[in-house]
C-alpha cells in the first residue's frame, strides 16, 4: 500500500510481506473472465476510505456526455475504520463494478496470517509493514460489525475484463499474476528485466491494456501495441505538492476535462485524470479516526498533506 523502489516480493514470511497462494490467478484468468462492454470506463483503485473523493468522482463523471462505468479495483477500504465510514464506502462501491484488493481479501480471511496482505517488498522497512498490519487489524474489527457487507465483498472477483472500442481491457488490483503483485509499479514497468514477463502477460491474458493500482504510485507505459496504466491512488495525493487523487479513464472519446497525461490505442483514449477532492474535509475525516501518534498518521499524514516523492513527469507515458 505504500510506494516502494523495488517491485519484487520479499521472501520474509512476516505478516504484511506474504503473498498468499490464494492471491495468485495468473494472466490466463483474465482471458477467461466474463467480458463487459463500455464506452467510458473509470478505474478507481486505492480509494482508501476517502468519502470526499467519492463526491469528486461523481462530479467528474457528471461532466461526461454519455454513461460512465465505474470499476473500483480494490483497496477502497483502509482509513474508514468508523462504522458510518465503512458502511458508506462499501454501499457505494458495491453498487458498481468492483474487484478485490488485498485489503478486502484480508477482511474476509479467517485469521491474520497475511497481515494487511500487501506483500511489501524488502525496500519497505519493517516498521511501516507493522503499522500497516495494525491499521488493517483495526479495520477488520470494524468490518466484523457489518456481516452483510462482508458477504457481498466475498462475492467479488479478483479481476475484471472489459471491451471498449473493440479493445480488450484487463483490470486487476496488483498485476497480471497476483492480487498483491508489484510488477505494475513504475519501477518495475521501467525495468528491462521485466519486459519479457510483460509481453507474456499480454499474450496470455489476451488484452490490449492492463489497468491496476496497489503500489500507490501512478504510471502509464506502452509496450509494443499494449498499454499498462496504474492509477496510483484515487484517495490520496500522488505527486509532490498536489493534493488530488488519480483515476484511470479508458474511453472511445477524449475526457471532457484536461488529462494529466494519456495515450491512444486505436480508437481508445487511455488517460489519467486528477480527482480533486476536498482536501481539508478529507484531512478532518482522517484525523477523526487517526490522530497524531496513531499508526496511520505516522505512515500517511505527510503524504496526505504534501504528496509523495513522485513527479508527474515520472508517471507520464514512455514507450518500451
C-alpha positions in Angstrom: 0.0 0.0 0.0 3.0 2.3 0.3 5.2 3.1 -2.6 8.5 1.2 -2.8 11.5 1.2 -5.0 11.6 -2.5 -5.7 8.7 -4.5 -7.3 9.9 -7.9 -6.2 8.1 -9.5 -3.3 10.1 -10.4 -0.2 10.7 -13.9 1.0 10.3 -12.7 4.5 7.4 -14.7 6.0 6.3 -11.9 8.3 2.6 -10.8 8.0 2.3 -8.0 5.6 5.1 -9.4 3.3 3.4 -12.6 2.4 1.6 -13.1 -0.9 -0.9 -15.9 -0.1 -1.3 -18.6 -2.7 -5.0 -17.7 -2.9 -3.9 -14.3 -4.4 -2.4 -15.9 -7.4 -4.5 -16.2 -10.5 -2.2 -15.8 -13.5 -2.9 -13.8 -16.7 -4.9 -16.6 -18.2 -7.6 -15.8 -15.6 -8.2 -12.5 -17.4 -8.5 -14.3 -20.7 -11.3 -16.4 -19.2 -13.1 -13.6 -17.3 -16.6 -12.6 -18.4 -16.3 -9.6 -20.7 -18.4 -6.5 -20.1 -19.0 -3.7 -22.6 -18.5 0.0 -22.0 -17.8 3.2 -23.9 -16.3 5.1 -21.0 -14.7 3.3 -18.0 -13.3 4.8 -14.9 -11.0 2.6 -12.9 -10.8 3.8 -9.3 -8.0 2.0 -7.4 -6.9 2.9 -3.9 -9.9 4.9 -2.7 -8.7 4.1 0.9 -12.0 5.1 2.5 -11.9 8.7 1.3 -15.6 9.9 1.1 -14.8 13.4 -0.3 -13.1 11.5 -3.2 -16.4 9.8 -4.0 -18.1 13.2 -4.2 -15.4 14.4 -6.6 -15.8 11.2 -8.6 -19.5 11.9 -9.1 -18.7 15.5 -10.2 -16.1 14.3 -12.7 -18.5 11.7 -14.2 -21.3 14.3 -14.4 -19.1 16.2 -17.0 -19.3 13.2 -19.4 -21.8 13.4 -22.2 -22.6 9.6 -22.1 -22.9 6.9 -19.4 -19.8 6.1 -17.3 -19.0 2.7 -15.9 -17.1 2.7 -12.6 -14.8 -0.1 -11.6 -13.3 0.0 -8.1 -10.3 -2.2 -8.5 -9.6 -2.8 -4.8 -8.4 -1.2 -1.6 -11.4 1.1 -1.5 -11.3 0.5 2.3 -8.4 1.4 4.6 -8.7 4.5 6.7 -12.5 4.2 7.1 -12.5 2.4 10.5 -15.6 4.2 11.8 -18.8 2.3 11.3 -20.5 5.1 9.3 -17.5 5.5 7.0 -17.1 1.8 6.4 -20.8 1.4 5.6 -20.9 4.5 3.3 -17.8 3.5 1.2 -18.9 -0.1 0.7 -22.5 0.6 0.0 -21.5 3.0 -2.8 -18.7 0.8 -4.2 -20.9 -2.4 -4.2 -23.4 -0.5 -6.3 -20.9 -0.6 -9.1 -18.4 -2.9 -10.6 -15.6 -3.8 -8.2 -12.9 -6.4 -7.6 -10.9 -7.3 -4.5 -7.8 -5.6 -3.3 -5.6 -7.1 -0.7 -7.3 -5.0 2.0 -10.7 -6.5 1.2 -9.3 -10.0 0.7 -7.8 -9.9 4.2 -11.1 -8.6 5.7 -12.6 -11.9 4.5 -9.7 -14.1 5.9 -10.4 -16.2 9.0 -7.1 -15.3 10.5 -4.5 -12.5 10.3 -1.7 -14.7 9.0 -1.1 -12.5 6.0 -1.5 -9.2 7.9 -2.6 -6.5 5.5 -1.8 -8.7 2.6 0.2 -6.0 0.8 3.2 -8.4 0.0 5.5 -5.5 0.7 9.0 -5.8 -0.9 12.2 -5.7 1.1 12.7 -2.0 0.3 9.8 -1.2 2.7 11.0 -1.0 6.3 9.7 -3.3 8.9 8.1 -0.5 11.0 5.9 0.5 8.0 4.8 -3.1 7.5 4.0 -3.5 11.2 1.9 -0.2 11.1 0.0 -1.4 8.1 -0.8 -4.6 9.9 -2.2 -2.6 12.8 -4.3 -0.4 10.5 -5.8 -3.5 8.9 -6.4 -5.2 12.2 -8.5 -2.2 13.4 -10.4 -2.0 10.1 -11.1 -5.7 10.3 -12.7 -5.2 13.8 -15.0 -2.6 12.2 -15.9 -4.9 9.3 -17.0 -7.6 11.7 -19.9 -5.5 12.7 -21.1 -5.5 9.0 -21.7 -9.1 8.1 -23.9 -8.4 5.2 -21.3 -6.1 3.6 -18.7 -8.8 4.2 -20.8 -11.4 2.4 -21.1 -9.0 -0.6 -17.4 -8.3 -0.6 -16.8 -12.1 -0.5 -18.6 -12.4 -3.9 -16.3 -10.0 -5.7 -13.8 -11.3 -8.3 -10.1 -10.6 -8.3 -10.0 -9.5 -12.0 -12.4 -7.9 -14.5 -12.4 -7.7 -18.3 -14.0 -5.1 -20.5 -14.5 -4.5 -24.2 -14.2 -0.8 -25.1 -13.9 0.5 -28.7 -13.1 -3.0 -30.0 -10.2 -3.5 -27.5 -9.9 -5.9 -24.5 -9.1 -4.3 -21.2 -7.9 -6.3 -18.2 -8.5 -4.7 -14.7 -6.5 -6.0 -11.8 -5.5 -4.8 -8.4 -1.9 -5.8 -8.3 -0.5 -7.1 -11.6 -1.3 -9.8 -14.2 -0.1 -12.6 -11.9 -1.3 -11.8 -8.4 -3.7 -9.7 -6.4 -0.7 -8.2 -4.5 1.8 -8.3 -7.3 4.2 -5.3 -7.7 5.2 -5.8 -11.4 3.0 -2.8 -12.5 4.8 -0.5 -10.1 6.6 2.3 -12.1 10.0 1.0 -11.1 9.1 -2.5 -12.4 7.5 -1.1 -15.6 10.8 0.6 -16.4 13.0 -2.3 -15.5 14.2 -4.0 -18.8 14.4 -7.3 -16.9 10.6 -7.2 -16.5 9.9 -6.8 -20.3 9.7 -10.4 -21.2 7.2 -11.1 -18.4 5.0 -8.2 -19.5 5.0 -9.5 -23.1 4.0 -12.9 -21.9 1.3 -11.4 -19.7 -0.3 -9.5 -22.6 -0.4 -12.7 -24.7 -1.7 -15.0 -22.0 -4.4 -12.5 -20.8 -5.4 -11.7 -24.4 -5.8 -8.0 -23.6 -4.7 -4.8 -25.2 -4.3 -2.9 -21.9 -4.0 -3.6 -18.2 -5.3 -1.2 -15.5 -4.0 -1.6 -12.0 -3.3 0.2 -8.7 -1.9 -1.4 -5.5 1.6 0.1 -5.5 0.2 3.6 -4.8 2.3 5.3 -7.5 0.8 6.1 -10.9 2.4 5.4 -14.3 1.4 4.9 -17.9 3.6 2.8 -20.2 3.3 1.4 -23.7 4.8 -2.0 -24.5 4.5 -2.6 -28.3 0.8 -2.4 -29.0 -0.3 -2.7 -25.4 -0.6 -0.2 -22.5 -0.2 -0.6 -18.8 -1.8 2.1 -16.6 -1.5 2.3 -12.8 -3.7 5.0 -11.3 -1.7 5.0 -8.0 -4.4 6.1 -5.6 -7.8 7.7 -6.0 -8.0 8.6 -2.4 -4.5 10.1 -1.7 -2.2 12.6 -3.3 0.0 11.0 -6.0 2.5 13.7 -6.8 4.6 16.0 -4.7 2.8 19.3 -3.9 -0.5 18.2 -5.4 -3.4 17.2 -3.2 -5.5 15.2 -5.5 -6.2 11.6 -6.3 -5.8 10.0 -9.7 -8.3 7.8 -11.6 -7.9 6.0 -14.9 -10.2 6.8 -17.8 -10.5 4.5 -20.8 -13.0 5.6 -23.4 -13.8 6.0 -27.1 -13.7 9.8 -26.7 -11.4 12.2 -25.0 -12.0 13.3 -21.5 -14.2 16.4 -21.0 -11.5 17.9 -18.8 -7.7 18.1 -19.4 -6.0 14.9 -18.6 -2.8 14.7 -16.5 -1.3 12.5 -19.3 -2.6 9.9 -21.7 -2.1 7.7 -24.7 -4.0 6.3 -27.7 -4.8 2.7 -28.6 -6.7 2.7 -31.9 -10.0 4.5 -31.1 -9.3 4.4 -27.4 -8.2 7.3 -25.2 -6.3 6.0 -22.1 -5.9 8.8 -19.7 -5.1 9.7 -16.1 -7.5 12.2 -14.6 -6.9 14.3 -11.4 -9.5 13.6 -8.7 -9.7 17.0 -7.0 -11.4 16.0 -3.8 -12.0 18.5 -0.9 -8.6 18.0 0.8 -9.4 19.9 4.0 -12.6 17.8 4.5 -10.6 14.6 3.9 -7.9 15.6 6.4 -10.6 16.2 9.0 -12.2 12.8 8.4 -8.7 11.2 8.6 -7.8 12.8 11.8 -11.1 11.9 13.4 -10.0 8.2 13.1 -6.2 8.5 13.1 -4.9 11.3 15.4 -1.2 12.1 15.7 0.7 9.1 17.0 -1.6 6.5 15.5 -0.1 4.0 13.0 -1.9 5.6 10.0 -0.9 9.1 11.0 2.7 8.1 11.3 2.7 6.3 7.9 0.4 8.5 5.8 0.0 12.1 7.2 2.9 13.6 5.3 1.7 12.1 2.1 -1.9 13.3 2.7 -0.7 16.8 3.3 2.3 17.1 0.9 2.1 14.2 -1.5 4.7 11.6 -2.2 8.2 12.0 -3.8 6.8 11.2 -7.2 6.7 13.6 -10.2 4.1 13.9 -12.9 6.9 13.5 -15.5 7.8 10.2 -13.9 4.2 8.9 -14.4 3.7 10.2 -17.9 3.9 7.8 -20.9 7.1 6.2 -22.0 7.1 3.7 -24.9 9.1 0.5 -24.3 
